[in-house]
Amino acid sequence: MALEHENPQEEERLKMFHPVHTYISKFVTNFTARELHEDIFVDCKLVYVLPTLQDIRRFVEGNLNLLWDKYKRLLNPEEFPVDLSQSCWDNKMNCINEIQENLQNMVP
């Protein structure tokens, strides 16, 4: 996962690490990054066109084919990894620290 202002496609390699077990990290070089968010409304106008069920089915089947079998197996499936970029991790930690400071200031 990366922040909106980051453009991972322009990077030669990315350092990614586990969001909970931060000591687990890796560099990825052969990757495709794509936007997951789609605008629904822009300037108070609906801009999203709802896909047909056939389009949704094709999208799902195409994406399932990209996953390795260990993630799709029904018995003991492997947990699919979701790693964070350094900027995303820093943002998360800054938010947590800010909330903790605000809570400490509220205590009498």
N, CA, C and O atoms as a GROMACS GRO file, in nm:
protein
  432
    1MET      N    1   0.084  -0.116   0.000
    1MET     CA    2   0.000   0.000   0.000
    1MET      C    3   0.090   0.123   0.000
    1MET      O    4   0.194   0.127   0.066
    2ALA      N    5   0.046   0.222  -0.075
    2ALA     CA    6   0.121   0.346  -0.084
    2ALA      C    7   0.025   0.464  -0.071
    2ALA      O    8  -0.096   0.448  -0.086
    3LEU      N    9   0.080   0.579  -0.042
    3LEU     CA   10  -0.002   0.700  -0.030
    3LEU      C   11  -0.036   0.754  -0.168
    3LEU      O   12   0.027   0.718  -0.268
    4GLU      N   13  -0.136   0.839  -0.172
    4GLU     CA   14  -0.186   0.890  -0.299
    4GLU      C   15  -0.078   0.963  -0.380
    4GLU      O   16  -0.074   0.951  -0.502
    5HIS      N   17   0.008   1.037  -0.312
    5HIS     CA   18   0.109   1.115  -0.384
    5HIS      C   19   0.227   1.030  -0.433
    5HIS      O   20   0.307   1.078  -0.514
    6GLU      N   21   0.238   0.907  -0.386
    6GLU     CA   22   0.347   0.820  -0.429
    6GLU      C   23   0.313   0.759  -0.565
    6GLU      O   24   0.197   0.734  -0.596
    7ASN      N   25   0.415   0.736  -0.644
    7ASN     CA   26   0.396   0.673  -0.774
    7ASN      C   27   0.490   0.555  -0.786
    7ASN      O   28   0.599   0.568  -0.843
    8PRO      N   29   0.450   0.439  -0.733
    8PRO     CA   30   0.539   0.323  -0.731
    8PRO      C   31   0.583   0.275  -0.869
    8PRO      O   32   0.690   0.217  -0.883
    9GLN      N   33   0.502   0.300  -0.972
    9GLN     CA   34   0.538   0.255  -1.106
    9GLN      C   35   0.666   0.321  -1.157
    9GLN      O   36   0.733   0.268  -1.245
   10GLU      N   37   0.700   0.437  -1.102
   10GLU     CA   38   0.821   0.507  -1.144
   10GLU      C   39   0.946   0.456  -1.072
   10GLU      O   40   1.057   0.493  -1.107
   11GLU      N   41   0.928   0.371  -0.973
   11GLU     CA   42   1.041   0.319  -0.896
   11GLU      C   43   1.097   0.193  -0.960
   11GLU      O   44   1.024   0.112  -1.015
   12GLU      N   45   1.230   0.179  -0.952
   12GLU     CA   46   1.294   0.059  -1.003
   12GLU      C   47   1.271  -0.059  -0.910
   12GLU      O   48   1.250  -0.172  -0.954
   13ARG      N   49   1.276  -0.031  -0.780
   13ARG     CA   50   1.248  -0.132  -0.678
   13ARG      C   51   1.185  -0.064  -0.558
   13ARG      O   52   1.208   0.054  -0.532
   14LEU      N   53   1.105  -0.140  -0.486
   14LEU     CA   54   1.035  -0.088  -0.369
   14LEU      C   55   1.072  -0.169  -0.246
   14LEU      O   56   1.078  -0.292  -0.250
   15LYS      N   57   1.098  -0.099  -0.137
   15LYS     CA   58   1.116  -0.169  -0.010
   15LYS      C   59   0.979  -0.175   0.055
   15LYS      O   60   0.916  -0.073   0.079
   16MET      N   61   0.934  -0.295   0.082
   16MET     CA   62   0.805  -0.316   0.145
   16MET      C   63   0.828  -0.393   0.274
   16MET      O   64   0.920  -0.474   0.285
   17PHE      N   65   0.743  -0.364   0.374
   17PHE     CA   66   0.755  -0.439   0.498
   17PHE      C   67   0.618  -0.464   0.556
   17PHE      O   68   0.522  -0.393   0.529
   18HIS      N   69   0.613  -0.568   0.638
   18HIS     CA   70   0.488  -0.612   0.700
   18HIS      C   71   0.439  -0.504   0.795
   18HIS      O   72   0.518  -0.452   0.874
   19PRO      N   73   0.309  -0.468   0.790
   19PRO     CA   74   0.258  -0.360   0.875
   19PRO      C   75   0.256  -0.392   1.024
   19PRO      O   76   0.250  -0.300   1.106
   20VAL      N   77   0.260  -0.519   1.061
   20VAL     CA   78   0.260  -0.556   1.203
   20VAL      C   79   0.400  -0.601   1.245
   20VAL      O   80   0.453  -0.554   1.345
   21HIS      N   81   0.457  -0.690   1.168
   21HIS     CA   82   0.591  -0.742   1.197
   21HIS      C   83   0.690  -0.664   1.109
   21HIS      O   84   0.734  -0.713   1.005
   22THR      N   85   0.725  -0.544   1.153
   22THR     CA   86   0.802  -0.453   1.069
   22THR      C   87   0.945  -0.501   1.042
   22THR      O   88   1.011  -0.449   0.952
   23TYR      N   89   0.992  -0.599   1.116
   23TYR     CA   90   1.125  -0.655   1.091
   23TYR      C   91   1.126  -0.742   0.966
   23TYR      O   92   1.232  -0.779   0.916
   24ILE      N   93   1.008  -0.776   0.915
   24ILE     CA   94   0.997  -0.854   0.792
   24ILE      C   95   0.988  -0.756   0.676
   24ILE      O   96   0.889  -0.683   0.662
   25SER      N   97   1.090  -0.755   0.593
   25SER     CA   98   1.089  -0.663   0.479
   25SER      C   99   1.148  -0.730   0.357
   25SER      O  100   1.213  -0.834   0.366
   26LYS      N  101   1.123  -0.669   0.243
   26LYS     CA  102   1.176  -0.723   0.118
   26LYS      C  103   1.178  -0.611   0.015
   26LYS      O  104   1.107  -0.512   0.028
   27PHE      N  105   1.260  -0.630  -0.085
   27PHE     CA  106   1.259  -0.540  -0.200
   27PHE      C  107   1.191  -0.613  -0.315
   27PHE      O  108   1.222  -0.729  -0.342
   28VAL      N  109   1.099  -0.547  -0.380
   28VAL     CA  110   1.033  -0.605  -0.496
   28VAL      C  111   1.075  -0.528  -0.620
   28VAL      O  112   1.086  -0.405  -0.618
   29THR      N  113   1.099  -0.603  -0.727
   29THR     CA  114   1.145  -0.538  -0.850
   29THR      C  115   1.053  -0.567  -0.968
   29THR      O  116   1.040  -0.483  -1.057
   30ASN      N  117   0.991  -0.679  -0.971
   30ASN     CA  118   0.904  -0.715  -1.083
   30ASN      C  119   0.759  -0.703  -1.034
   30ASN      O  120   0.701  -0.800  -0.987
   31PHE      N  121   0.703  -0.583  -1.046
   31PHE     CA  122   0.571  -0.559  -0.988
   31PHE      C  123   0.488  -0.470  -1.079
   31PHE      O  124   0.540  -0.401  -1.167
   32THR      N  125   0.361  -0.474  -1.056
   32THR     CA  126   0.267  -0.384  -1.121
   32THR      C  127   0.187  -0.315  -1.012
   32THR      O  128   0.125  -0.381  -0.929
   33ALA      N  129   0.190  -0.184  -1.011
   33ALA     CA  130   0.112  -0.108  -0.914
   33ALA      C  131  -0.006  -0.047  -0.988
   33ALA      O  132   0.008   0.005  -1.099
   34ARG      N  133  -0.121  -0.054  -0.925
   34ARG     CA  134  -0.238   0.007  -0.989
   34ARG      C  135  -0.325   0.072  -0.884
   34ARG      O  136  -0.328   0.032  -0.767
   35GLU      N  137  -0.395   0.173  -0.928
   35GLU     CA  138  -0.485   0.248  -0.842
   35GLU      C  139  -0.602   0.161  -0.801
   35GLU      O  140  -0.664   0.095  -0.886
   36LEU      N  141  -0.633   0.160  -0.673
   36LEU     CA  142  -0.747   0.082  -0.625
   36LEU      C  143  -0.871   0.168  -0.607
   36LEU      O  144  -0.983   0.117  -0.607
   37HIS      N  145  -0.853   0.297  -0.592
   37HIS     CA  146  -0.966   0.386  -0.571
   37HIS      C  147  -1.021   0.436  -0.705
   37HIS      O  148  -0.946   0.460  -0.799
   38GLU      N  149  -1.150   0.449  -0.710
   38GLU     CA  150  -1.215   0.507  -0.827
   38GLU      C  151  -1.307   0.618  -0.780
   38GLU      O  152  -1.376   0.605  -0.679
   39ASP      N  153  -1.307   0.727  -0.854
   39ASP     CA  154  -1.397   0.836  -0.821
   39ASP      C  155  -1.541   0.793  -0.845
   39ASP      O  156  -1.572   0.732  -0.947
   40ILE      N  157  -1.628   0.824  -0.750
   40ILE     CA  158  -1.770   0.799  -0.765
   40ILE      C  159  -1.839   0.931  -0.799
   40ILE      O  160  -1.921   0.939  -0.891
   41PHE      N  161  -1.803   1.034  -0.723
   41PHE     CA  162  -1.856   1.168  -0.746
   41PHE      C  163  -1.739   1.264  -0.764
   41PHE      O  164  -1.639   1.255  -0.692
   42VAL      N  165  -1.750   1.354  -0.859
   42VAL     CA  166  -1.655   1.462  -0.878
   42VAL      C  167  -1.735   1.591  -0.893
   42VAL      O  168  -1.824   1.601  -0.977
   43ASP      N  169  -1.702   1.688  -0.810
   43ASP     CA  170  -1.775   1.816  -0.810
   43ASP      C  171  -1.927   1.793  -0.799
   43ASP      O  172  -2.005   1.854  -0.872
   44CYS      N  173  -1.964   1.705  -0.709
   44CYS     CA  174  -2.106   1.674  -0.680
   44CYS      C  175  -2.178   1.606  -0.797
   44CYS      O  176  -2.301   1.603  -0.800
   45LYS      N  177  -2.103   1.554  -0.892
   45LYS     CA  178  -2.166   1.485  -1.006
   45LYS      C  179  -2.121   1.340  -1.008
   45LYS      O  180  -2.002   1.310  -0.990
   46LEU      N  181  -2.216   1.250  -1.030
   46LEU     CA  182  -2.186   1.108  -1.040
   46LEU      C  183  -2.103   1.083  -1.166
   46LEU      O  184  -2.146   1.115  -1.277
   47VAL      N  185  -1.984   1.026  -1.149
   47VAL     CA  186  -1.896   0.999  -1.264
   47VAL      C  187  -1.869   0.850  -1.281
   47VAL      O  188  -1.809   0.809  -1.381
   48TYR      N  189  -1.913   0.770  -1.186
   48TYR     CA  190  -1.887   0.626  -1.191
   48TYR      C  191  -2.000   0.555  -1.264
   48TYR      O  192  -2.118   0.579  -1.237
   49VAL      N  193  -1.963   0.468  -1.355
   49VAL     CA  194  -2.061   0.387  -1.426
   49VAL      C  195  -2.054   0.247  -1.367
   49VAL      O  196  -1.950   0.181  -1.372
   50LEU      N  197  -2.165   0.202  -1.312
   50LEU     CA  198  -2.170   0.070  -1.251
   50LEU      C  199  -2.149  -0.038  -1.356
   50LEU      O  200  -2.222  -0.042  -1.455
   51PRO      N  201  -2.050  -0.126  -1.336
   51PRO     CA  202  -2.027  -0.232  -1.436
   51PRO      C  203  -2.139  -0.336  -1.432
   51PRO      O  204  -2.210  -0.350  -1.333
   52THR      N  205  -2.153  -0.407  -1.542
   52THR     CA  206  -2.252  -0.515  -1.549
   52THR      C  207  -2.202  -0.633  -1.466
   52THR      O  208  -2.084  -0.638  -1.432
   53LEU      N  209  -2.290  -0.726  -1.435
   53LEU     CA  210  -2.249  -0.845  -1.361
   53LEU      C  211  -2.145  -0.925  -1.440
   53LEU      O  212  -2.053  -0.982  -1.382
   54GLN      N  213  -2.161  -0.929  -1.572
   54GLN     CA  214  -2.063  -1.000  -1.655
   54GLN      C  215  -1.926  -0.932  -1.645
   54GLN      O  216  -1.824  -1.001  -1.637
   55ASP      N  217  -1.922  -0.800  -1.646
   55ASP     CA  218  -1.795  -0.728  -1.633
   55ASP      C  219  -1.731  -0.754  -1.497
   55ASP      O  220  -1.610  -0.773  -1.487
   56ILE      N  221  -1.813  -0.755  -1.393
   56ILE     CA  222  -1.762  -0.783  -1.259
   56ILE      C  223  -1.706  -0.924  -1.252
   56ILE      O  224  -1.599  -0.946  -1.196
   57ARG      N  225  -1.778  -1.020  -1.308
   57ARG     CA  226  -1.734  -1.159  -1.308
   57ARG      C  227  -1.600  -1.173  -1.382
   57ARG      O  228  -1.510  -1.240  -1.333
   58ARG      N  229  -1.588  -1.110  -1.498
   58ARG     CA  230  -1.462  -1.116  -1.574
   58ARG      C  231  -1.347  -1.053  -1.494
   58ARG      O  232  -1.236  -1.105  -1.493
   59PHE      N  233  -1.375  -0.942  -1.428
   59PHE     CA  234  -1.273  -0.874  -1.348
   59PHE      C  235  -1.226  -0.965  -1.234
   59PHE      O  236  -1.106  -0.980  -1.212
   60VAL      N  237  -1.320  -1.026  -1.163
   60VAL     CA  238  -1.287  -1.114  -1.051
   60VAL      C  239  -1.208  -1.235  -1.100
   60VAL      O  240  -1.106  -1.270  -1.042
   61GLU      N  241  -1.255  -1.299  -1.206
   61GLU     CA  242  -1.186  -1.418  -1.258
   61GLU      C  243  -1.045  -1.382  -1.304
   61GLU      O  244  -0.951  -1.458  -1.279
   62GLY      N  245  -1.030  -1.269  -1.369
   62GLY     CA  246  -0.897  -1.227  -1.414
   62GLY      C  247  -0.803  -1.201  -1.299
   62GLY      O  248  -0.685  -1.235  -1.306
   63ASN      N  249  -0.855  -1.140  -1.192
   63ASN     CA  250  -0.771  -1.113  -1.077
   63ASN      C  251  -0.743  -1.239  -0.996
   63ASN      O  252  -0.633  -1.253  -0.941
   64LEU      N  253  -0.837  -1.330  -0.987
   64LEU     CA  254  -0.811  -1.455  -0.916
   64LEU      C  255  -0.702  -1.535  -0.985
   64LEU      O  256  -0.624  -1.604  -0.920
   65ASN      N  257  -0.697  -1.526  -1.116
   65ASN     CA  258  -0.593  -1.598  -1.191
   65ASN      C  259  -0.454  -1.542  -1.164
   65ASN      O  260  -0.354  -1.610  -1.189
   66LEU      N  261  -0.445  -1.420  -1.113
   66LEU     CA  262  -0.316  -1.361  -1.081
   66LEU      C  263  -0.260  -1.410  -0.947
   66LEU      O  264  -0.140  -1.400  -0.922
   67LEU      N  265  -0.349  -1.463  -0.862
   67LEU     CA  266  -0.306  -1.509  -0.730
   67LEU      C  267  -0.243  -1.648  -0.738
   67LEU      O  268  -0.285  -1.733  -0.816
   68TRP      N  269  -0.142  -1.668  -0.655
   68TRP     CA  270  -0.081  -1.800  -0.645
   68TRP      C  271  -0.180  -1.895  -0.577
   68TRP      O  272  -0.265  -1.852  -0.500
   69ASP      N  273  -0.166  -2.025  -0.607
   69ASP     CA  274  -0.256  -2.126  -0.552
   69ASP      C  275  -0.258  -2.128  -0.399
   69ASP      O  276  -0.361  -2.156  -0.339
   70LYS      N  277  -0.144  -2.098  -0.335
   70LYS     CA  278  -0.138  -2.104  -0.189
   70LYS      C  279  -0.234  -2.005  -0.123
   70LYS      O  280  -0.273  -2.023  -0.008
   71TYR      N  281  -0.271  -1.899  -0.196
   71TYR     CA  282  -0.366  -1.801  -0.141
   71TYR      C  283  -0.510  -1.842  -0.170
   71TYR      O  284  -0.602  -1.794  -0.103
   72LYS      N  285  -0.531  -1.928  -0.267
   72LYS     CA  286  -0.667  -1.964  -0.309
   72LYS      C  287  -0.715  -2.098  -0.253
   72LYS      O  288  -0.834  -2.129  -0.260
   73ARG      N  289  -0.624  -2.175  -0.198
   73ARG     CA  290  -0.666  -2.307  -0.149
   73ARG      C  291  -0.766  -2.293  -0.035
   73ARG      O  292  -0.759  -2.198   0.042
   74LEU      N  293  -0.858  -2.387  -0.026
   74LEU     CA  294  -0.963  -2.382   0.076
   74LEU      C  295  -0.915  -2.432   0.211
   74LEU      O  296  -0.964  -2.387   0.315
   75LEU      N  297  -0.820  -2.525   0.211
   75LEU     CA  298  -0.769  -2.580   0.335
   75LEU      C  299  -0.637  -2.511   0.368
   75LEU      O  300  -0.541  -2.519   0.292
   76ASN      N  301  -0.632  -2.443   0.481
   76ASN     CA  302  -0.514  -2.370   0.527
   76ASN      C  303  -0.456  -2.274   0.423
   76ASN      O  304  -0.339  -2.286   0.386
   77PRO      N  305  -0.536  -2.182   0.376
   77PRO     CA  306  -0.482  -2.087   0.277
   77PRO      C  307  -0.376  -1.998   0.341
   77PRO      O  308  -0.385  -1.963   0.459
   78GLU      N  309  -0.277  -1.961   0.263
   78GLU     CA  310  -0.174  -1.868   0.308
   78GLU      C  311  -0.236  -1.729   0.320
   78GLU      O  312  -0.319  -1.690   0.237
   79GLU      N  313  -0.196  -1.655   0.420
   79GLU     CA  314  -0.246  -1.518   0.437
   79GLU      C  315  -0.185  -1.431   0.327
   79GLU      O  316  -0.063  -1.431   0.307
   80PHE      N  317  -0.268  -1.357   0.256
   80PHE     CA  318  -0.218  -1.272   0.148
   80PHE      C  319  -0.146  -1.152   0.208
   80PHE      O  320  -0.202  -1.082   0.292
   81PRO      N  321  -0.022  -1.128   0.166
   81PRO     CA  322   0.054  -1.019   0.227
   81PRO      C  323   0.010  -0.882   0.175
   81PRO      O  324  -0.010  -0.863   0.055
   82VAL      N  325  -0.004  -0.790   0.266
   82VAL     CA  326  -0.029  -0.651   0.230
   82VAL      C  327   0.080  -0.570   0.299
   82VAL      O  328   0.078  -0.552   0.420
   83ASP      N  329   0.173  -0.522   0.221
   83ASP     CA  330   0.286  -0.447   0.276
   83ASP      C  331   0.263  -0.298   0.257
   83ASP      O  332   0.181  -0.255   0.176
   84LEU      N  333   0.337  -0.219   0.334
   84LEU     CA  334   0.325  -0.074   0.330
   84LEU      C  335   0.453  -0.012   0.275
   84LEU      O  336   0.563  -0.063   0.298
   85SER      N  337   0.438   0.097   0.204
   85SER     CA  338   0.555   0.174   0.163
   85SER      C  339   0.607   0.247   0.287
   85SER      O  340   0.536   0.260   0.386
   86GLN      N  341   0.731   0.296   0.280
   86GLN     CA  342   0.788   0.368   0.393
   86GLN      C  343   0.706   0.492   0.426
   86GLN      O  344   0.682   0.520   0.543
   87SER      N  345   0.664   0.565   0.324
   87SER     CA  346   0.584   0.686   0.348
   87SER      C  347   0.450   0.652   0.413
   87SER      O  348   0.403   0.725   0.500
   88CYS      N  349   0.389   0.542   0.371
   88CYS     CA  350   0.262   0.500   0.428
   88CYS      C  351   0.281   0.462   0.576
   88CYS      O  352   0.199   0.498   0.660
   89TRP      N  353   0.388   0.390   0.605
   89TRP     CA  354   0.418   0.353   0.743
   89TRP      C  355   0.443   0.478   0.828
   89TRP      O  356   0.391   0.489   0.939
   90ASP      N  357   0.523   0.571   0.776
   90ASP     CA  358   0.552   0.693   0.850
   90ASP      C  359   0.424   0.770   0.878
   90ASP      O  360   0.406   0.823   0.988
   91ASN      N  361   0.336   0.778   0.781
   91ASN     CA  362   0.209   0.846   0.799
   91ASN      C  363   0.125   0.778   0.908
   91ASN      O  364   0.066   0.845   0.993
   92LYS      N  365   0.120   0.647   0.904
   92LYS     CA  366   0.045   0.572   1.005
   92LYS      C  367   0.100   0.601   1.145
   92LYS      O  368   0.023   0.628   1.237
   93MET      N  369   0.232   0.596   1.159
   93MET     CA  370   0.292   0.617   1.290
   93MET      C  371   0.273   0.761   1.338
   93MET      O  372   0.253   0.784   1.457
   94ASN      N  373   0.281   0.857   1.247
   94ASN     CA  374   0.257   0.996   1.284
   94ASN      C  375   0.114   1.016   1.334
   94ASN      O  376   0.092   1.088   1.431
   95CYS      N  377   0.019   0.953   1.268
   95CYS     CA  378  -0.121   0.963   1.311
   95CYS      C  379  -0.140   0.901   1.449
   95CYS      O  380  -0.208   0.958   1.534
   96ILE      N  381  -0.080   0.786   1.471
   96ILE     CA  382  -0.091   0.720   1.602
   96ILE      C  383  -0.030   0.806   1.710
   96ILE      O  384  -0.089   0.824   1.816
   97ASN      N  385   0.089   0.860   1.684
   97ASN     CA  386   0.156   0.944   1.783
   97ASN      C  387   0.076   1.070   1.813
   97ASN      O  388   0.066   1.113   1.929
   98GLU      N  389   0.018   1.130   1.711
   98GLU     CA  390  -0.062   1.250   1.730
   98GLU      C  391  -0.185   1.221   1.816
   98GLU      O  392  -0.219   1.299   1.904
   99ILE      N  393  -0.252   1.110   1.790
   99ILE     CA  394  -0.369   1.071   1.870
   99ILE      C  395  -0.329   1.044   2.014
   99ILE      O  396  -0.398   1.086   2.107
  100GLN      N  397  -0.217   0.974   2.034
  100GLN     CA  398  -0.171   0.946   2.170
  100GLN      C  399  -0.140   1.075   2.246
  100GLN      O  400  -0.174   1.088   2.363
  101GLU      N  401  -0.076   1.170   2.178
  101GLU     CA  402  -0.045   1.298   2.242
  101GLU      C  403  -0.173   1.373   2.278
  101GLU      O  404  -0.184   1.430   2.387
  102ASN      N  405  -0.269   1.373   2.189
  102ASN     CA  406  -0.396   1.441   2.216
  102ASN      C  407  -0.469   1.377   2.334
  102ASN      O  408  -0.527   1.447   2.417
  103LEU      N  409  -0.465   1.244   2.341
  103LEU     CA  410  -0.529   1.175   2.453
  103LEU      C  411  -0.459   1.206   2.584
  103LEU      O  412  -0.525   1.224   2.687
  104GLN      N  413  -0.327   1.211   2.581
  104GLN     CA  414  -0.252   1.242   2.704
  104GLN      C  415  -0.283   1.385   2.751
  104GLN      O  416  -0.290   1.410   2.872
  105ASN      N  417  -0.301   1.476   2.659
  105ASN     CA  418  -0.332   1.615   2.694
  105ASN      C  419  -0.472   1.629   2.750
  105ASN      O  420  -0.501   1.726   2.820
  106MET      N  421  -0.559   1.535   2.722
  106MET     CA  422  -0.697   1.540   2.770
  106MET      C  423  -0.709   1.490   2.914
  106MET      O  424  -0.804   1.526   2.984
  107VAL      N  425  -0.615   1.409   2.958
  107VAL     CA  426  -0.622   1.353   3.093
  107VAL      C  427  -0.590   1.462   3.194
  107VAL      O  428  -0.489   1.531   3.180
  108PRO      N  429  -0.676   1.481   3.297
  108PRO     CA  430  -0.653   1.587   3.395
  108PRO      C  431  -0.537   1.557   3.488
  108PRO      O  432  -0.506   1.638   3.576
   0.00000   0.00000   0.00000
